[in-house]
Amino acid sequence: MATTALTAENFESTVQDNEIVLVDFWADWCQPCKRFSPIYEDASGRFEDVVFAKVDTEDARDLSTALQIQSIPTIMAFKKGQLVFREAGMLSGKQLDSLIGQVKELDLDAAIAEAKKQA
């Protein structure tokens, strides 16, 4: 499966209209981004039930600013439209696979209920 390019125009609908969305914030000049790209592409071919998206921070500066992206690569994971993971830095293939597994297993309703109890 190929990755989907996200912009300010399609970011919200992509995140809201899909069960699980991973977003890679990157730039062409970023060497760690270039090293992470094949890892991300490989995972996109193995997890067909996950939307793999990319945001070019140079082309989508307003979106990157709105999401407070300060370091790249940054990976965000959304489940049912909710941000459930955000981390700057490159992940290994094993780390990315683990992240995807954890997001898939996450009981979002239970996590939300627990967060409300703690608030």
C-alpha positions as CSV (number, residue, x, y, z in Angstrom):
1,M,0.0,0.0,0.0
2,A,1.3,3.4,-0.8
3,T,1.4,6.3,1.6
4,T,-1.1,9.2,1.3
5,A,0.2,12.8,1.1
6,L,-1.6,15.0,3.6
7,T,-2.2,18.7,3.4
8,A,-4.2,21.2,5.5
9,E,-7.1,20.5,3.2
10,N,-7.3,16.7,3.7
11,F,-5.7,16.1,7.1
12,E,-8.8,16.3,9.2
13,S,-11.0,14.2,6.9
14,T,-8.3,11.5,6.6
15,V,-7.9,11.3,10.4
16,Q,-11.6,11.3,11.1
17,D,-12.7,9.0,8.3
18,N,-10.3,6.1,9.0
19,E,-10.0,3.7,11.9
20,I,-6.2,4.0,12.3
21,V,-4.0,6.6,10.7
22,L,-0.2,7.0,11.1
23,V,1.3,10.3,10.0
24,D,5.0,10.8,9.3
25,F,6.0,14.5,9.3
26,W,9.2,14.9,7.2
27,A,11.2,17.1,4.9
28,D,13.5,16.4,2.0
29,W,16.5,17.9,3.6
30,C,16.2,15.7,6.8
31,Q,18.6,12.8,6.8
32,P,16.8,10.8,9.6
33,C,13.6,11.3,7.6
34,K,15.2,9.8,4.5
35,R,16.4,6.8,6.6
36,F,13.0,6.3,8.1
37,S,11.1,6.5,4.8
38,P,11.8,2.9,3.5
39,I,10.9,1.5,7.0
40,Y,7.6,3.4,6.8
41,E,6.9,2.3,3.2
42,D,7.7,-1.3,4.1
43,A,5.2,-1.2,7.0
44,S,2.6,0.3,4.7
45,G,2.7,-2.8,2.5
46,R,2.2,-5.1,5.5
47,F,-0.6,-3.4,7.4
48,E,-3.3,-2.8,4.8
49,D,-5.9,-1.9,7.5
50,V,-3.9,1.1,8.5
51,V,-3.7,4.4,6.6
52,F,0.0,5.5,6.2
53,A,0.2,9.2,5.6
54,K,3.0,11.7,5.2
55,V,3.2,15.5,5.7
56,D,5.9,17.3,3.9
57,T,6.7,20.0,6.5
58,E,8.1,22.3,3.9
59,D,5.0,22.2,1.7
60,A,2.5,22.2,4.6
61,R,4.1,24.7,6.9
62,D,0.7,26.0,8.2
63,L,-0.4,22.4,9.1
64,S,3.0,21.7,10.7
65,T,2.8,24.9,12.8
66,A,-0.8,24.2,13.8
67,L,0.2,20.7,15.0
68,Q,3.3,22.2,16.8
69,I,5.8,20.1,14.9
70,Q,9.2,21.2,16.2
71,S,11.4,18.3,15.2
72,I,11.3,15.8,12.4
73,P,10.7,13.1,11.8
74,T,7.7,13.1,14.0
75,I,5.2,10.2,14.0
76,M,1.6,10.6,15.1
77,A,-0.9,7.8,15.4
78,F,-4.7,8.4,15.4
79,K,-7.4,5.9,16.3
80,K,-11.0,6.8,15.6
81,G,-9.9,10.4,15.1
82,Q,-8.2,10.6,18.4
83,L,-4.4,11.3,18.8
84,V,-3.1,8.3,20.7
85,F,0.7,8.6,20.0
86,R,3.1,11.3,19.1
87,E,6.9,11.1,19.1
88,A,9.7,12.9,17.4
89,G,12.6,10.8,16.2
90,M,13.2,7.9,13.9
91,L,11.7,4.5,14.8
92,S,13.2,1.2,13.8
93,G,11.1,-1.3,11.9
94,K,10.5,-3.3,15.1
95,Q,9.5,-0.2,17.0
96,L,7.1,0.8,14.2
97,D,5.5,-2.6,14.1
98,S,5.2,-2.6,17.9
99,L,3.5,0.8,17.8
100,I,1.0,-0.3,15.2
101,G,0.2,-3.4,17.3
102,Q,-0.4,-1.3,20.4
103,V,-2.6,1.1,18.5
104,K,-4.6,-1.7,17.1
105,E,-5.1,-3.3,20.5
106,L,-5.9,0.0,22.3
107,D,-9.4,0.0,23.7
108,L,-10.0,3.7,23.0
109,D,-13.3,3.9,24.9
110,A,-11.7,2.4,28.0
111,A,-8.7,4.7,27.8
112,I,-11.0,7.8,27.5
113,A,-13.1,6.6,30.4
114,E,-10.0,6.1,32.5
115,A,-8.6,9.5,31.6
116,K,-11.9,11.1,32.6
117,K,-11.7,9.4,36.0
118,Q,-8.2,10.7,36.6
119,A,-9.1,14.3,35.6
